[in-house]
Amino acid sequence: MPAPLSLDLRERLVEAVENGSSIRQAALRYSVSPSAAVKLMQRVETTGRLEPEQAGGRKPLLLEPHAEALTSMVATDHAMTLVEIQAELKRRFEVAAGLSTIHRMLRRRGLRLKKSR
């Protein structure tokens, strides 16, 4: 992913457009893609801000609101499989979580589903 435009370049682009230049002409003048200039101007019009949004970060965890219920499910029935946990989450909370999502959440909570033989 490319780096965001510098603040001084953003200021110059906005200034050029405000002084009568078209967005595409300003983009060409400052060697910026037209779509980046259009998006910048849309951002300035809607929010009044030049600064870029923070890039990256993590998505909120799907199962975090149900972590306690998930922990108690596994604690009460040690023989539950991931598929059974998935079905129970769907039934109780109407949450459609993938098996890998459930597995990661259990590992994050320090729980293992390893069966003893």
mmCIF file of the C-alpha atoms, coordinates in Angstrom:
data_MODEL
# 
_entry.id   MODEL 
# 
loop_
_atom_site.group_PDB 
_atom_site.id 
_atom_site.type_symbol 
_atom_site.label_atom_id 
_atom_site.label_alt_id 
_atom_site.label_comp_id 
_atom_site.label_asym_id 
_atom_site.label_entity_id 
_atom_site.label_seq_id 
_atom_site.pdbx_PDB_ins_code 
_atom_site.Cartn_x 
_atom_site.Cartn_y 
_atom_site.Cartn_z 
_atom_site.occupancy 
_atom_site.B_iso_or_equiv 
_atom_site.pdbx_formal_charge 
_atom_site.auth_seq_id 
_atom_site.auth_comp_id 
_atom_site.auth_asym_id 
_atom_site.auth_atom_id 
_atom_site.pdbx_PDB_model_num 
ATOM 1   C CA . MET A 1 1   ? 0.000   0.000   0.000   1.00 0.00 ? 1   MET A CA 1 
ATOM 2   C CA . PRO A 1 2   ? 1.441   3.382   -0.920  1.00 0.00 ? 2   PRO A CA 1 
ATOM 3   C CA . ALA A 1 3   ? 2.149   6.032   1.684   1.00 0.00 ? 3   ALA A CA 1 
ATOM 4   C CA . PRO A 1 4   ? -0.397  8.820   2.116   1.00 0.00 ? 4   PRO A CA 1 
ATOM 5   C CA . LEU A 1 5   ? 0.263   12.162  0.451   1.00 0.00 ? 5   LEU A CA 1 
ATOM 6   C CA . SER A 1 6   ? 2.291   14.578  2.557   1.00 0.00 ? 6   SER A CA 1 
ATOM 7   C CA . LEU A 1 7   ? 0.398   17.344  4.320   1.00 0.00 ? 7   LEU A CA 1 
ATOM 8   C CA . ASP A 1 8   ? 2.133   20.126  2.354   1.00 0.00 ? 8   ASP A CA 1 
ATOM 9   C CA . LEU A 1 9   ? 1.223   18.422  -0.949  1.00 0.00 ? 9   LEU A CA 1 
ATOM 10  C CA . ARG A 1 10  ? -2.369  18.104  0.238   1.00 0.00 ? 10  ARG A CA 1 
ATOM 11  C CA . GLU A 1 11  ? -2.419  21.798  1.100   1.00 0.00 ? 11  GLU A CA 1 
ATOM 12  C CA . ARG A 1 12  ? -1.030  22.756  -2.324  1.00 0.00 ? 12  ARG A CA 1 
ATOM 13  C CA . LEU A 1 13  ? -3.599  20.577  -4.129  1.00 0.00 ? 13  LEU A CA 1 
ATOM 14  C CA . VAL A 1 14  ? -6.510  22.064  -2.198  1.00 0.00 ? 14  VAL A CA 1 
ATOM 15  C CA . GLU A 1 15  ? -5.179  25.576  -2.692  1.00 0.00 ? 15  GLU A CA 1 
ATOM 16  C CA . ALA A 1 16  ? -4.841  25.029  -6.443  1.00 0.00 ? 16  ALA A CA 1 
ATOM 17  C CA . VAL A 1 17  ? -8.419  23.754  -6.714  1.00 0.00 ? 17  VAL A CA 1 
ATOM 18  C CA . GLU A 1 18  ? -9.748  26.592  -4.561  1.00 0.00 ? 18  GLU A CA 1 
ATOM 19  C CA . ASN A 1 19  ? -7.938  29.082  -6.836  1.00 0.00 ? 19  ASN A CA 1 
ATOM 20  C CA . GLY A 1 20  ? -9.842  27.840  -9.883  1.00 0.00 ? 20  GLY A CA 1 
ATOM 21  C CA . SER A 1 21  ? -7.881  24.874  -11.172 1.00 0.00 ? 21  SER A CA 1 
ATOM 22  C CA . SER A 1 22  ? -9.805  21.688  -11.882 1.00 0.00 ? 22  SER A CA 1 
ATOM 23  C CA . ILE A 1 23  ? -9.061  18.705  -9.674  1.00 0.00 ? 23  ILE A CA 1 
ATOM 24  C CA . ARG A 1 24  ? -7.549  16.780  -12.573 1.00 0.00 ? 24  ARG A CA 1 
ATOM 25  C CA . GLN A 1 25  ? -5.352  19.722  -13.633 1.00 0.00 ? 25  GLN A CA 1 
ATOM 26  C CA . ALA A 1 26  ? -4.100  20.112  -10.060 1.00 0.00 ? 26  ALA A CA 1 
ATOM 27  C CA . ALA A 1 27  ? -3.402  16.376  -9.886  1.00 0.00 ? 27  ALA A CA 1 
ATOM 28  C CA . LEU A 1 28  ? -1.414  16.532  -13.126 1.00 0.00 ? 28  LEU A CA 1 
ATOM 29  C CA . ARG A 1 29  ? 0.489   19.609  -11.945 1.00 0.00 ? 29  ARG A CA 1 
ATOM 30  C CA . TYR A 1 30  ? 1.579   17.947  -8.692  1.00 0.00 ? 30  TYR A CA 1 
ATOM 31  C CA . SER A 1 31  ? 2.099   14.449  -10.179 1.00 0.00 ? 31  SER A CA 1 
ATOM 32  C CA . VAL A 1 32  ? -0.674  12.856  -8.156  1.00 0.00 ? 32  VAL A CA 1 
ATOM 33  C CA . SER A 1 33  ? -3.212  10.378  -9.480  1.00 0.00 ? 33  SER A CA 1 
ATOM 34  C CA . PRO A 1 34  ? -6.547  11.962  -10.346 1.00 0.00 ? 34  PRO A CA 1 
ATOM 35  C CA . SER A 1 35  ? -8.398  9.552   -8.050  1.00 0.00 ? 35  SER A CA 1 
ATOM 36  C CA . ALA A 1 36  ? -6.206  10.568  -5.083  1.00 0.00 ? 36  ALA A CA 1 
ATOM 37  C CA . ALA A 1 37  ? -6.915  14.246  -5.773  1.00 0.00 ? 37  ALA A CA 1 
ATOM 38  C CA . VAL A 1 38  ? -10.662 13.637  -6.159  1.00 0.00 ? 38  VAL A CA 1 
ATOM 39  C CA . LYS A 1 39  ? -10.783 11.637  -2.912  1.00 0.00 ? 39  LYS A CA 1 
ATOM 40  C CA . LEU A 1 40  ? -8.813  14.352  -1.119  1.00 0.00 ? 40  LEU A CA 1 
ATOM 41  C CA . MET A 1 41  ? -11.216 17.033  -2.285  1.00 0.00 ? 41  MET A CA 1 
ATOM 42  C CA . GLN A 1 42  ? -14.211 14.915  -1.274  1.00 0.00 ? 42  GLN A CA 1 
ATOM 43  C CA . ARG A 1 43  ? -12.660 14.467  2.149   1.00 0.00 ? 43  ARG A CA 1 
ATOM 44  C CA . VAL A 1 44  ? -12.031 18.208  2.508   1.00 0.00 ? 44  VAL A CA 1 
ATOM 45  C CA . GLU A 1 45  ? -15.605 18.999  1.439   1.00 0.00 ? 45  GLU A CA 1 
ATOM 46  C CA . THR A 1 46  ? -17.218 16.511  3.817   1.00 0.00 ? 46  THR A CA 1 
ATOM 47  C CA . THR A 1 47  ? -14.971 16.759  6.885   1.00 0.00 ? 47  THR A CA 1 
ATOM 48  C CA . GLY A 1 48  ? -12.985 19.949  6.350   1.00 0.00 ? 48  GLY A CA 1 
ATOM 49  C CA . ARG A 1 49  ? -9.789  18.068  7.211   1.00 0.00 ? 49  ARG A CA 1 
ATOM 50  C CA . LEU A 1 50  ? -6.644  17.469  5.189   1.00 0.00 ? 50  LEU A CA 1 
ATOM 51  C CA . GLU A 1 51  ? -5.036  14.830  7.408   1.00 0.00 ? 51  GLU A CA 1 
ATOM 52  C CA . PRO A 1 52  ? -5.188  11.236  6.224   1.00 0.00 ? 52  PRO A CA 1 
ATOM 53  C CA . GLU A 1 53  ? -7.102  8.615   8.176   1.00 0.00 ? 53  GLU A CA 1 
ATOM 54  C CA . GLN A 1 54  ? -5.024  6.258   10.246  1.00 0.00 ? 54  GLN A CA 1 
ATOM 55  C CA . ALA A 1 55  ? -3.945  3.313   8.138   1.00 0.00 ? 55  ALA A CA 1 
ATOM 56  C CA . GLY A 1 56  ? -3.844  -0.271  9.266   1.00 0.00 ? 56  GLY A CA 1 
ATOM 57  C CA . GLY A 1 57  ? -4.950  -1.495  12.622  1.00 0.00 ? 57  GLY A CA 1 
ATOM 58  C CA . ARG A 1 58  ? -6.938  -4.532  13.566  1.00 0.00 ? 58  ARG A CA 1 
ATOM 59  C CA . LYS A 1 59  ? -10.531 -5.373  12.933  1.00 0.00 ? 59  LYS A CA 1 
ATOM 60  C CA . PRO A 1 60  ? -12.698 -5.755  16.016  1.00 0.00 ? 60  PRO A CA 1 
ATOM 61  C CA . LEU A 1 61  ? -12.890 -9.368  17.070  1.00 0.00 ? 61  LEU A CA 1 
ATOM 62  C CA . LEU A 1 62  ? -16.170 -11.024 16.085  1.00 0.00 ? 62  LEU A CA 1 
ATOM 63  C CA . LEU A 1 63  ? -16.377 -13.272 19.131  1.00 0.00 ? 63  LEU A CA 1 
ATOM 64  C CA . GLU A 1 64  ? -15.108 -10.851 21.772  1.00 0.00 ? 64  GLU A CA 1 
ATOM 65  C CA . PRO A 1 65  ? -18.622 -9.959  23.019  1.00 0.00 ? 65  PRO A CA 1 
ATOM 66  C CA . HIS A 1 66  ? -19.294 -13.696 23.466  1.00 0.00 ? 66  HIS A CA 1 
ATOM 67  C CA . ALA A 1 67  ? -15.945 -14.636 25.029  1.00 0.00 ? 67  ALA A CA 1 
ATOM 68  C CA . GLU A 1 68  ? -17.354 -15.482 28.472  1.00 0.00 ? 68  GLU A CA 1 
ATOM 69  C CA . ALA A 1 69  ? -20.117 -17.652 27.010  1.00 0.00 ? 69  ALA A CA 1 
ATOM 70  C CA . LEU A 1 70  ? -17.579 -19.396 24.793  1.00 0.00 ? 70  LEU A CA 1 
ATOM 71  C CA . THR A 1 71  ? -15.329 -20.056 27.778  1.00 0.00 ? 71  THR A CA 1 
ATOM 72  C CA . SER A 1 72  ? -18.180 -21.456 29.846  1.00 0.00 ? 72  SER A CA 1 
ATOM 73  C CA . MET A 1 73  ? -19.327 -23.667 26.948  1.00 0.00 ? 73  MET A CA 1 
ATOM 74  C CA . VAL A 1 74  ? -15.922 -25.284 26.704  1.00 0.00 ? 74  VAL A CA 1 
ATOM 75  C CA . ALA A 1 75  ? -15.524 -25.495 30.504  1.00 0.00 ? 75  ALA A CA 1 
ATOM 76  C CA . THR A 1 76  ? -18.837 -27.341 30.923  1.00 0.00 ? 76  THR A CA 1 
ATOM 77  C CA . ASP A 1 77  ? -18.325 -29.782 28.082  1.00 0.00 ? 77  ASP A CA 1 
ATOM 78  C CA . HIS A 1 78  ? -14.676 -30.614 27.433  1.00 0.00 ? 78  HIS A CA 1 
ATOM 79  C CA . ALA A 1 79  ? -15.632 -32.981 24.617  1.00 0.00 ? 79  ALA A CA 1 
ATOM 80  C CA . MET A 1 80  ? -17.190 -30.250 22.426  1.00 0.00 ? 80  MET A CA 1 
ATOM 81  C CA . THR A 1 81  ? -15.753 -30.042 18.953  1.00 0.00 ? 81  THR A CA 1 
ATOM 82  C CA . LEU A 1 82  ? -15.271 -26.836 17.018  1.00 0.00 ? 82  LEU A CA 1 
ATOM 83  C CA . VAL A 1 83  ? -18.244 -27.725 14.818  1.00 0.00 ? 83  VAL A CA 1 
ATOM 84  C CA . GLU A 1 84  ? -20.445 -28.176 17.899  1.00 0.00 ? 84  GLU A CA 1 
ATOM 85  C CA . ILE A 1 85  ? -19.253 -24.863 19.336  1.00 0.00 ? 85  ILE A CA 1 
ATOM 86  C CA . GLN A 1 86  ? -19.969 -23.218 15.984  1.00 0.00 ? 86  GLN A CA 1 
ATOM 87  C CA . ALA A 1 87  ? -23.527 -24.602 15.977  1.00 0.00 ? 87  ALA A CA 1 
ATOM 88  C CA . GLU A 1 88  ? -24.086 -23.497 19.578  1.00 0.00 ? 88  GLU A CA 1 
ATOM 89  C CA . LEU A 1 89  ? -22.879 -19.955 18.838  1.00 0.00 ? 89  LEU A CA 1 
ATOM 90  C CA . LYS A 1 90  ? -25.227 -19.829 15.865  1.00 0.00 ? 90  LYS A CA 1 
ATOM 91  C CA . ARG A 1 91  ? -28.145 -21.100 17.965  1.00 0.00 ? 91  ARG A CA 1 
ATOM 92  C CA . ARG A 1 92  ? -27.551 -18.911 21.027  1.00 0.00 ? 92  ARG A CA 1 
ATOM 93  C CA . PHE A 1 93  ? -26.260 -15.663 19.557  1.00 0.00 ? 93  PHE A CA 1 
ATOM 94  C CA . GLU A 1 94  ? -26.969 -15.914 15.820  1.00 0.00 ? 94  GLU A CA 1 
ATOM 95  C CA . VAL A 1 95  ? -23.253 -15.472 15.167  1.00 0.00 ? 95  VAL A CA 1 
ATOM 96  C CA . ALA A 1 96  ? -21.859 -17.113 12.037  1.00 0.00 ? 96  ALA A CA 1 
ATOM 97  C CA . ALA A 1 97  ? -18.225 -17.642 12.992  1.00 0.00 ? 97  ALA A CA 1 
ATOM 98  C CA . GLY A 1 98  ? -15.806 -19.777 11.044  1.00 0.00 ? 98  GLY A CA 1 
ATOM 99  C CA . LEU A 1 99  ? -13.993 -22.665 12.662  1.00 0.00 ? 99  LEU A CA 1 
ATOM 100 C CA . SER A 1 100 ? -10.653 -20.876 12.477  1.00 0.00 ? 100 SER A CA 1 
ATOM 101 C CA . THR A 1 101 ? -12.181 -17.804 14.161  1.00 0.00 ? 101 THR A CA 1 
ATOM 102 C CA . ILE A 1 102 ? -13.467 -19.945 17.018  1.00 0.00 ? 102 ILE A CA 1 
ATOM 103 C CA . HIS A 1 103 ? -10.127 -21.746 17.290  1.00 0.00 ? 103 HIS A CA 1 
ATOM 104 C CA . ARG A 1 104 ? -8.173  -18.475 17.452  1.00 0.00 ? 104 ARG A CA 1 
ATOM 105 C CA . MET A 1 105 ? -10.495 -17.119 20.139  1.00 0.00 ? 105 MET A CA 1 
ATOM 106 C CA . LEU A 1 106 ? -10.104 -20.259 22.242  1.00 0.00 ? 106 LEU A CA 1 
ATOM 107 C CA . ARG A 1 107 ? -6.321  -20.130 21.917  1.00 0.00 ? 107 ARG A CA 1 
ATOM 108 C CA . ARG A 1 108 ? -6.337  -16.445 22.827  1.00 0.00 ? 108 ARG A CA 1 
ATOM 109 C CA . ARG A 1 109 ? -8.258  -17.353 26.009  1.00 0.00 ? 109 ARG A CA 1 
ATOM 110 C CA . GLY A 1 110 ? -5.765  -20.150 26.772  1.00 0.00 ? 110 GLY A CA 1 
ATOM 111 C CA . LEU A 1 111 ? -8.233  -22.962 26.076  1.00 0.00 ? 111 LEU A CA 1 
ATOM 112 C CA . ARG A 1 112 ? -7.370  -26.089 24.135  1.00 0.00 ? 112 ARG A CA 1 
ATOM 113 C CA . LEU A 1 113 ? -9.719  -28.623 22.607  1.00 0.00 ? 113 LEU A CA 1 
ATOM 114 C CA . LYS A 1 114 ? -7.153  -31.404 22.539  1.00 0.00 ? 114 LYS A CA 1 
ATOM 115 C CA . LYS A 1 115 ? -8.805  -34.682 23.442  1.00 0.00 ? 115 LYS A CA 1 
ATOM 116 C CA . SER A 1 116 ? -7.078  -37.120 25.781  1.00 0.00 ? 116 SER A CA 1 
ATOM 117 C CA . ARG A 1 117 ? -6.938  -40.688 24.482  1.00 0.00 ? 117 ARG A CA 1 
# 
